[in-house]
Amino acid sequence: MDGNLPVLICGAGPTGLTLALELSRFGVPCRIIDRTLEPAAHSRAITVHSRTLELLEACRATERILMFAQKIRHVEMVAGEHTIMAVDFDGMPTAYPYVAAVGQETIERTMIVCLHEQGVSVERGLTLTALHQSADDVEVVLAGDGGIERVRCRYLAACDGAHSTIRHLLDVPFDGHALPEHFALADVRLEGALPRDRLTVMLDPNGGIFALVPLHDAWRAIVESPAELPEALDLVDIQRLIDAHHIPTRVSAVEWSSTYHVQQRKVARYIEGRTFFLGDAAHVHSPRGGQGMNAGIADAVNLAWKLALVVCDSIDPRILATYHDEREAVGRALLVATDNGNRAVFNANTAVRALRNAVAPLATRLPLVRDRLRENIAGLRVAYPRSPLSVNDVPARRGLRAGMRVRGHRPGGYRPQPVVIPESASGVPTTIVVRPDGYAGYVADGTHAGGANTYLRNVIGIT
Ligand SMILES: Cc1cc2nc3c(=O)[nH]c(=O)nc-3n(C[C@H](O)[C@H](O)[C@H](O)COP(=O)(O)OP(=O)(O)OC[C@H]3O[C@@H](n4cnc5c(N)ncnc54)[C@H](O)[C@@H]3O)c2cc1C
C-alpha cells in the first residue's frame, strides 16, 4: 500500500485534470485515476469563460485551448421580434474579452497533454469502490483489470462527477431538484454562412429555447423544451427548428445528438473529513449559463494552492476549510442565479413575458447593468469578500477590496505574494497580497510591507 501519497484525485474530467495540473505545477505529488479506459469522445460543455481562460494560463492550457476555440464576441437573446438582451464582450477588463466555444473533449485532451508534460499521466481503468477515512489519512480501494489496489493518501479529491461514487460511499446528501424541461444537444454541420462570432439564443413563446453555437469546425444545436423530445435529434428535427426561427441555413449532417434532464443540486459541505468535493460531484445546475465546467475548474484552482501550502510548507491545515467557505458560497449563488434567471427569462406566463420583453432591453442598455451582466457571464465577478482569508486595512475601503480578482497580477507558485500597485484608483499606492488564484487576500493603502507580512503570518500561516 502506498502510504505517502499526499493527494489522490478520483476522476479525470475537467475538474480533476485541473487539480492535477495545478498540484503537479506546485510540486505536490498526486495520482489521478479514472474508471474509463479512454477520455470521453463526445463533447458536453462547450463554453469556456474569460475567467477560466485566465485561471488556466499558468498551466499553459489556455493558449492551446484557444487554438481550437471559436471566439464568441456577442451574445443576444431574442423572442420573436424582440431583442431581450444583447451583450458585446469587447472592452471587458480581461485579456480574453469573449466566450471561447470549444468542445469539452478537446479541453480534456489538451489538459491531458499539458499534464503529461508536467510528468503526470491519468491512470485509467481504475474504479474507486470503497474508502475509509481516519483522522490522519484516507484509505481507498481501487478496482481494475489487474485486481484490487489499496491506496492510502492524506487527502482525497472527489472529482468523480454528478453521480459521485465518493459522495454515495460517504452518504453525503445531494439536495436540490430536477428541472421539468427536456434538453437536447446535437453537433451539426451547416450549409450557408452564419456569423461565427455571435451567439443568438431564441426563446419560444412556450418557454423553450433554441440556439446554434458556433464551434471551430461545427455547430452545436441546443434545444430546450417543456415537451418531451426524441431520444436523439435527427437532421429533419433540427432543420424544422431552424426553419421555425427563420435562420437562413441548412443542416447537412448531424454528427452526434443526445437528450438529457437537468438537476439543480449541491452538497451542503464541500469537505467531509479529509475528502474534498469539487466540480459536478459538489454541484450540478442548468447548462443555460454554461457555468458547470467553468465552476469545476475554479473549484480546483481554489483548492490546489491551499493543499500545496499544507503539503509542501506544513502550514496549519485549517486553511483548507476556506475551500468550503469560498466555493460553497459560489456554488450556492450559482444555483440561486440559474433558478432566478430561468424564472425571469424562460417564463411561459404571458404577463411575465410581456414585462420581460419591455424591461430587459432597456435595463441591459444601461452601462452599469450591461457591464455587470457580461462580467457575470464571463465569470469575472466571482469574489470571496466574506472569506476568512479576505482582509482589508479599512473595513469601508472603496475600489479594490480583499476577495476580489486582481487583474494582471498572479504569483507563479503556490504562496501568496505581496505586490505594490503604484497608481491605484484612490490616488495612493496600494499594497496587495495576491493569492495564487489571482484574488486579493489583503488590501491596504500605502507601501508598508508590515501589514502584508502580518497577514501572511497570521491569516495564511506562513512563518
Ligand atoms: C449533455 C451535457 C451537456 C452539458 N453542457 C454543458 C455546457 O454547455 N456548459 C457547461 O459548463 N457544462 C455543461 N455540462 C456540464 C459539464 O459537462 C460538467 O459540468 C463537467 O463535465 C464537470 O466536470 P467534472 O470533471 O466535475 O465531472 P465529469 O466530467 O463528470 O468527470 C468525472 C470523471 O470521474 C470518473 N469517475 C466517476 N466515478 C468514478 C469512480 N468511482 N472511480 C474512478 N473514476 C470515476 C468519470 O469516468 C469521469 O471521467 C453538460 C453536461 C452534460 C451531461
The ligand as an SDF file (V2000), in Angstrom:
LIG
                    3D

 53 58  0  0  0  0  0  0  0  0999 V2000
  -25.1930   16.5720  -22.0690 C   0  0  0  0  0  0  0  0  0  0  0  0
  -24.4530   17.5530  -21.2310 C   0  0  0  0  0  0  0  0  0  0  0  0
  -24.2830   18.8530  -21.6750 C   0  0  0  0  0  0  0  0  0  0  0  0
  -23.5850   19.7890  -20.9160 C   0  0  0  0  0  0  0  0  0  0  0  0
  -23.4100   21.0630  -21.3860 N   0  0  0  0  0  0  0  0  0  0  0  0
  -22.6910   21.9600  -20.6640 C   0  0  0  0  0  0  0  0  0  0  0  0
  -22.4250   23.2800  -21.1210 C   0  0  0  0  0  0  0  0  0  0  0  0
  -22.8570   23.6710  -22.2020 O   0  0  0  0  0  0  0  0  0  0  0  0
  -21.6560   24.1140  -20.3550 N   0  0  0  0  0  0  0  0  0  0  0  0
  -21.1360   23.6930  -19.1400 C   0  0  0  0  0  0  0  0  0  0  0  0
  -20.3980   24.4590  -18.4810 O   0  0  0  0  0  0  0  0  0  0  0  0
  -21.3830   22.4730  -18.6760 N   0  0  0  0  0  0  0  0  0  0  0  0
  -22.1370   21.5910  -19.3980 C   0  0  0  0  0  0  0  0  0  0  0  0
  -22.3400   20.3380  -18.9310 N   0  0  0  0  0  0  0  0  0  0  0  0
  -21.7900   20.0020  -17.6400 C   0  0  0  0  0  0  0  0  0  0  0  0
  -20.3120   19.6530  -17.7610 C   0  0  0  0  0  0  0  0  0  0  0  0
  -20.1470   18.6380  -18.7010 O   0  0  0  0  0  0  0  0  0  0  0  0
  -19.8680   19.2370  -16.3850 C   0  0  0  0  0  0  0  0  0  0  0  0
  -20.0690   20.3300  -15.5030 O   0  0  0  0  0  0  0  0  0  0  0  0
  -18.4050   18.8240  -16.3520 C   0  0  0  0  0  0  0  0  0  0  0  0
  -18.1820   17.6530  -17.1030 O   0  0  0  0  0  0  0  0  0  0  0  0
  -17.9960   18.5580  -14.9130 C   0  0  0  0  0  0  0  0  0  0  0  0
  -16.6840   18.1240  -14.8860 O   0  0  0  0  0  0  0  0  0  0  0  0
  -16.1860   17.1800  -13.7180 P   0  0  0  0  0  0  0  0  0  0  0  0
  -14.7550   16.9560  -14.0150 O   0  0  0  0  0  0  0  0  0  0  0  0
  -16.5690   17.7700  -12.4170 O   0  0  0  0  0  0  0  0  0  0  0  0
  -17.0200   15.8240  -13.8540 O   0  0  0  0  0  0  0  0  0  0  0  0
  -17.0780   14.7960  -15.0710 P   0  0  0  0  0  0  0  0  0  0  0  0
  -16.7490   15.4700  -16.3500 O   0  0  0  0  0  0  0  0  0  0  0  0
  -18.3700   14.1000  -14.9550 O   0  0  0  0  0  0  0  0  0  0  0  0
  -15.8850   13.7910  -14.7590 O   0  0  0  0  0  0  0  0  0  0  0  0
  -15.9840   12.8310  -13.7520 C   0  0  0  0  0  0  0  0  0  0  0  0
  -14.9910   11.6970  -14.0480 C   0  0  0  0  0  0  0  0  0  0  0  0
  -14.9620   10.8090  -12.9370 O   0  0  0  0  0  0  0  0  0  0  0  0
  -14.8750    9.4870  -13.4170 C   0  0  0  0  0  0  0  0  0  0  0  0
  -15.4210    8.6130  -12.3610 N   0  0  0  0  0  0  0  0  0  0  0  0
  -16.6780    8.5950  -11.8740 C   0  0  0  0  0  0  0  0  0  0  0  0
  -16.7850    7.7010  -10.8760 N   0  0  0  0  0  0  0  0  0  0  0  0
  -15.5630    7.1390  -10.7330 C   0  0  0  0  0  0  0  0  0  0  0  0
  -15.0320    6.1380   -9.8540 C   0  0  0  0  0  0  0  0  0  0  0  0
  -15.7850    5.5470   -8.9180 N   0  0  0  0  0  0  0  0  0  0  0  0
  -13.7300    5.7950   -9.9710 N   0  0  0  0  0  0  0  0  0  0  0  0
  -12.9510    6.3820  -10.9170 C   0  0  0  0  0  0  0  0  0  0  0  0
  -13.3900    7.3220  -11.7750 N   0  0  0  0  0  0  0  0  0  0  0  0
  -14.6890    7.6980  -11.6800 C   0  0  0  0  0  0  0  0  0  0  0  0
  -15.7120    9.5090  -14.6860 C   0  0  0  0  0  0  0  0  0  0  0  0
  -15.3340    8.4410  -15.5510 O   0  0  0  0  0  0  0  0  0  0  0  0
  -15.3930   10.8690  -15.2680 C   0  0  0  0  0  0  0  0  0  0  0  0
  -14.3220   10.8240  -16.1790 O   0  0  0  0  0  0  0  0  0  0  0  0
  -23.0490   19.4010  -19.6750 C   0  0  0  0  0  0  0  0  0  0  0  0
  -23.2160   18.0810  -19.2310 C   0  0  0  0  0  0  0  0  0  0  0  0
  -23.9110   17.1630  -19.9800 C   0  0  0  0  0  0  0  0  0  0  0  0
  -24.0680   15.7420  -19.4840 C   0  0  0  0  0  0  0  0  0  0  0  0
  1  2  1  0
  2  3  1  0
  2 52  2  0
  3  4  2  0
  4  5  1  0
  4 50  1  0
  5  6  2  0
  6  7  1  0
  6 13  1  0
  7  8  2  0
  7  9  1  0
  9 10  1  0
 10 11  2  0
 10 12  1  0
 12 13  2  0
 13 14  1  0
 14 15  1  0
 14 50  1  0
 15 16  1  0
 16 17  1  0
 16 18  1  0
 18 19  1  0
 18 20  1  0
 20 21  1  0
 20 22  1  0
 22 23  1  0
 23 24  1  0
 24 25  2  0
 24 26  1  0
 24 27  1  0
 27 28  1  0
 28 29  2  0
 28 30  1  0
 28 31  1  0
 31 32  1  0
 32 33  1  0
 33 34  1  0
 33 48  1  0
 34 35  1  0
 35 36  1  0
 35 46  1  0
 36 37  1  0
 36 45  1  0
 37 38  2  0
 38 39  1  0
 39 40  1  0
 39 45  2  0
 40 41  1  0
 40 42  2  0
 42 43  1  0
 43 44  2  0
 44 45  1  0
 46 47  1  0
 46 48  1  0
 48 49  1  0
 50 51  2  0
 51 52  1  0
 52 53  1  0
M  END
$$$$
